[in-house]
Amino acid sequence: MVLLDNIISLNLETGTLNYNKKREKVFLSHAHYDHIPSLKNKTVYSSKETFKVASLRKKINHNNFFENHKEVKFLDAGHTIGSKMFYFKNHKILFTGDFRTKKSYCGKAQPKKAETLIIESTFANEKFIFPDYNETLKEIKDYILEQNNKNLKVNFQAYTFGKSQEIQFLLEKYNIPFSVSREVNDINEKLNLKFKNKTSIKESQVYIGRERIFEKTISASGWAIDPSYKYRLKLDEAFILSDHADYISIIEFIKKVDPERIFTFHGFSNEFALKLKKAGYNAYSLDNKNKNILDYTI
């Protein structure tokens, strides 16, 4: 029995799922806090990049880390640097973790045929249809340059791992000098990321971190599709940019995987599973613990 992120247990011999999370072996898709279980004294299967960032956040025995498994194929997830989906070959199970299908700075997720699909549903709602990825990046760049032309500097608020690196790659591309928080810098160093335009706060035009030290404050998220996002966070501007798949991308992904059964988790998990059922899929939500997942033996 192994643990998939901090989500659910999988029996590698039988292919059955369970809610028991007390496992000694973990397949870790990426290093965001909500996906990392307690890793002390556990064997961890992940990409090297994921392991490096996770080791900053949890106690991990470096001797217990592996980049591959003979029964499992690691596939790019496009969510963060080093993020992976896991395909369990013996039982034809695909676990997405968090994923994004639009090509970005860290690649993209591509569907793989599977009998069972365990899929994140963070934005699995018709409301969340995102604009063109590259156009949004251009809007962010244009906004920053417009403020800089007014002698105004910009705070970019983002998670220390993921969006922070995405924005650094954007600023590097357009030669915009930027500075980062200590936490973001720690991640950069752990991943050996070097940016020629990263400089001191005094010399920078953009600061990436939680603090608000400059005149303008912006952020980017899939949740920014809701106009209240900008005002609730007291931002000068919010951009619709997510490291997750949007609703249309999720539906297209499912069609290409063409699974016999689907398990949803995170976000709109319950309502999305019901919607998939109405569409003819054999679908269940992993967030609905009123049901025994063993009833849905794979």
Legacy VTK file of the C-alpha trace (Angstrom):
# vtk DataFile Version 3.0
C-alpha trace
ASCII
DATASET POLYDATA
POINTS 298 float
0.000 0.000 0.000
1.349 3.455 -0.958
0.090 7.003 -0.395
-0.647 9.287 -3.364
0.314 12.794 -2.201
-1.804 13.497 0.888
-4.896 12.213 -0.911
-5.509 8.480 -0.747
-3.858 5.086 -0.412
-3.377 2.678 -3.298
-2.693 -1.042 -3.028
-0.083 -1.769 -5.713
-0.909 -5.489 -5.662
-4.700 -5.313 -6.028
-5.218 -1.792 -7.433
-7.768 -0.933 -4.727
-8.035 2.475 -3.102
-8.491 3.297 0.574
-8.690 6.362 2.817
-6.035 5.099 5.229
-3.155 7.589 4.911
-0.712 5.922 7.295
1.665 4.587 4.656
5.425 4.223 4.642
5.777 4.859 0.894
4.607 8.058 -0.816
4.259 9.041 -4.460
4.584 12.829 -4.306
3.364 14.677 -7.416
4.687 18.112 -6.427
5.835 20.097 -3.410
2.896 22.348 -2.529
2.061 22.170 1.173
-1.445 20.731 0.730
-0.069 17.709 -1.135
2.833 16.856 1.166
2.028 14.369 3.944
4.361 13.782 6.846
7.463 12.422 5.114
9.651 11.645 8.106
11.034 8.104 7.785
8.985 7.471 4.631
10.171 6.310 1.228
9.436 9.072 -1.294
8.934 8.607 -5.039
8.987 11.897 -6.941
11.019 13.981 -9.354
14.327 15.304 -8.083
12.973 18.877 -8.163
9.916 17.970 -6.109
12.047 16.199 -3.546
14.407 19.172 -3.225
11.572 21.616 -2.507
9.720 19.189 -0.238
12.915 18.736 1.780
12.769 22.447 2.603
9.281 21.999 4.005
9.287 18.588 5.677
11.791 16.299 7.346
12.873 13.713 4.794
15.501 11.007 4.878
17.522 11.562 1.696
18.398 7.880 1.588
14.704 7.091 1.102
14.220 9.096 -2.124
13.709 7.515 -5.554
13.108 9.150 -8.964
11.394 6.121 -10.494
9.568 2.890 -9.765
9.501 -0.210 -11.957
5.684 -0.374 -11.904
5.031 3.360 -12.312
5.583 5.742 -15.215
6.282 9.381 -14.291
4.588 11.886 -16.647
4.926 15.676 -16.793
2.071 17.481 -15.025
2.833 21.098 -16.069
1.860 22.415 -12.623
5.200 23.380 -11.092
8.844 22.698 -11.872
9.273 18.936 -11.509
5.569 18.171 -11.020
4.531 14.699 -12.166
1.485 12.572 -12.858
1.779 8.874 -12.034
0.658 6.022 -14.298
0.469 2.678 -12.504
1.150 0.229 -15.314
-0.106 -2.999 -13.745
-3.598 -1.619 -13.139
-3.733 1.118 -15.814
-4.380 3.822 -13.211
-3.518 7.475 -13.939
-3.167 9.846 -10.974
-2.885 13.473 -12.105
-2.004 15.309 -8.916
-2.408 19.006 -9.770
-1.958 19.458 -13.508
-2.068 21.972 -16.365
-2.431 21.112 -20.042
-1.410 24.497 -21.496
2.291 24.696 -22.366
4.115 26.871 -19.838
7.543 27.496 -18.333
7.451 24.019 -16.743
5.983 21.979 -19.585
2.453 20.600 -19.810
0.382 17.553 -18.956
-0.563 15.229 -21.771
-3.329 12.627 -21.431
-2.545 8.921 -21.372
-5.104 6.175 -21.929
-6.074 4.580 -18.618
-8.813 2.382 -17.174
-8.964 4.423 -13.977
-8.410 8.165 -13.717
-7.856 9.932 -10.395
-8.127 13.605 -11.327
-7.944 16.930 -9.499
-11.040 19.119 -9.818
-9.823 22.470 -8.507
-11.439 24.411 -11.366
-13.879 21.777 -12.610
-16.753 24.223 -12.967
-18.090 25.968 -16.088
-17.319 29.327 -14.493
-13.590 28.703 -14.787
-12.645 29.020 -18.450
-9.318 30.810 -18.607
-8.064 33.268 -21.243
-5.104 32.514 -23.483
-2.025 31.786 -21.371
0.474 33.797 -23.418
-1.902 36.747 -23.732
-2.239 36.887 -19.963
1.533 36.850 -19.513
1.743 39.743 -21.971
-0.899 41.664 -19.979
1.114 41.204 -16.791
4.298 42.379 -18.508
2.532 45.405 -20.042
1.016 46.399 -16.711
4.386 46.259 -14.954
6.100 48.304 -17.664
3.266 50.838 -17.631
3.714 51.354 -13.896
7.488 51.528 -14.242
7.077 54.250 -16.874
5.170 56.193 -14.207
8.088 55.657 -11.805
5.994 53.203 -9.822
7.290 49.844 -8.679
5.215 46.688 -8.338
4.766 44.037 -5.661
3.834 40.652 -7.090
2.201 38.469 -4.476
2.440 34.733 -5.160
3.129 31.353 -3.604
6.835 30.950 -2.889
6.924 27.853 -5.093
5.161 27.781 -8.447
3.764 31.150 -9.436
6.838 32.956 -8.088
9.113 31.034 -10.458
6.675 31.497 -13.332
6.752 35.276 -12.902
10.543 35.293 -12.582
10.828 33.548 -15.945
8.477 36.161 -17.423
10.467 39.095 -16.021
13.720 37.499 -17.136
12.387 37.213 -20.682
11.671 40.957 -20.844
14.785 42.087 -18.929
12.803 43.606 -16.081
14.911 43.830 -12.900
13.271 42.135 -9.921
13.929 41.124 -6.348
12.467 38.261 -4.328
11.706 37.382 -0.712
14.042 35.191 1.295
11.612 32.254 0.988
11.478 32.552 -2.813
15.259 32.870 -2.946
15.602 29.669 -0.884
13.494 27.818 -3.454
15.563 29.269 -6.311
18.789 28.141 -4.691
17.430 24.673 -3.967
16.488 24.287 -7.639
19.686 25.977 -8.851
17.655 28.632 -10.690
19.747 31.602 -11.758
18.235 34.788 -13.198
20.470 37.550 -14.547
17.743 40.133 -13.857
17.359 39.228 -10.172
18.823 42.074 -8.157
18.504 43.998 -4.894
15.233 45.549 -3.744
16.703 48.994 -4.316
17.560 48.241 -7.954
14.436 46.248 -8.789
11.224 47.283 -10.509
9.252 44.311 -9.191
9.319 42.580 -5.819
8.068 38.985 -5.596
6.982 38.060 -2.100
4.249 38.470 0.503
5.378 41.883 1.715
4.085 45.114 0.177
7.098 47.360 -0.123
6.318 49.169 -3.391
3.492 51.406 -4.611
1.421 48.884 -6.605
0.389 45.363 -5.644
-0.765 42.708 -8.105
-1.323 38.970 -8.194
-2.366 36.221 -10.606
-4.631 33.250 -10.020
-7.385 31.197 -11.568
-9.589 32.535 -8.772
-9.119 36.027 -10.216
-11.874 35.156 -12.676
-14.166 36.249 -9.820
-14.085 40.101 -9.666
-14.249 40.002 -5.876
-10.798 38.341 -5.742
-9.066 41.628 -6.492
-10.966 43.543 -3.830
-10.848 40.898 -1.125
-7.054 40.814 -1.369
-6.835 44.607 -1.738
-4.931 44.426 -5.004
-4.395 47.142 -7.574
-4.789 44.529 -10.301
-5.424 40.780 -10.564
-4.717 38.590 -13.583
-6.350 35.294 -14.522
-3.353 32.974 -14.619
-3.472 29.528 -13.085
-1.104 26.591 -12.761
-4.161 24.287 -12.896
-6.231 23.103 -15.847
-9.451 25.042 -16.458
-12.859 23.453 -16.978
-12.553 22.972 -20.738
-9.052 21.506 -20.391
-10.235 19.048 -17.727
-13.106 17.836 -19.905
-10.809 17.447 -22.939
-8.276 15.588 -20.802
-10.893 13.114 -19.562
-12.137 12.442 -23.086
-8.625 11.603 -24.278
-7.834 9.392 -21.282
-11.157 7.607 -21.924
-11.301 5.900 -18.512
-13.751 3.246 -17.344
-13.994 4.925 -13.943
-13.080 8.353 -12.575
-12.280 9.518 -9.054
-12.284 13.291 -8.463
-10.521 15.195 -5.684
-10.036 18.811 -4.545
-12.062 21.868 -5.509
-15.421 21.098 -7.117
-14.925 17.373 -6.572
-18.435 16.408 -5.444
-20.450 18.373 -7.977
-18.050 17.487 -10.794
-18.405 13.760 -10.051
-22.197 14.141 -10.215
-21.896 15.996 -13.517
-19.688 13.252 -14.931
-22.221 10.627 -13.798
-24.976 12.454 -15.677
-22.710 12.469 -18.733
-22.457 8.677 -18.538
-19.162 8.238 -16.699
-18.649 5.884 -13.774
-17.461 8.716 -11.481
-17.032 9.186 -7.730
-15.715 11.956 -5.515
-12.852 11.201 -3.142
-13.981 14.143 -1.027
-17.292 12.431 -0.277
-16.261 10.250 2.632
-19.836 9.276 3.442
-19.262 6.474 0.931
-16.828 3.606 1.284
-14.360 3.795 -1.565
-13.818 0.050 -1.260
-17.297 -0.307 -2.765
-15.713 0.960 -5.964
-12.957 -1.654 -6.093
-10.760 -1.260 -9.138
LINES 1 299
298 0 1 2 3 4 5 6 7 8 9 10 11 12 13 14 15 16 17 18 19 20 21 22 23 24 25 26 27 28 29 30 31 32 33 34 35 36 37 38 39 40 41 42 43 44 45 46 47 48 49 50 51 52 53 54 55 56 57 58 59 60 61 62 63 64 65 66 67 68 69 70 71 72 73 74 75 76 77 78 79 80 81 82 83 84 85 86 87 88 89 90 91 92 93 94 95 96 97 98 99 100 101 102 103 104 105 106 107 108 109 110 111 112 113 114 115 116 117 118 119 120 121 122 123 124 125 126 127 128 129 130 131 132 133 134 135 136 137 138 139 140 141 142 143 144 145 146 147 148 149 150 151 152 153 154 155 156 157 158 159 160 161 162 163 164 165 166 167 168 169 170 171 172 173 174 175 176 177 178 179 180 181 182 183 184 185 186 187 188 189 190 191 192 193 194 195 196 197 198 199 200 201 202 203 204 205 206 207 208 209 210 211 212 213 214 215 216 217 218 219 220 221 222 223 224 225 226 227 228 229 230 231 232 233 234 235 236 237 238 239 240 241 242 243 244 245 246 247 248 249 250 251 252 253 254 255 256 257 258 259 260 261 262 263 264 265 266 267 268 269 270 271 272 273 274 275 276 277 278 279 280 281 282 283 284 285 286 287 288 289 290 291 292 293 294 295 296 297
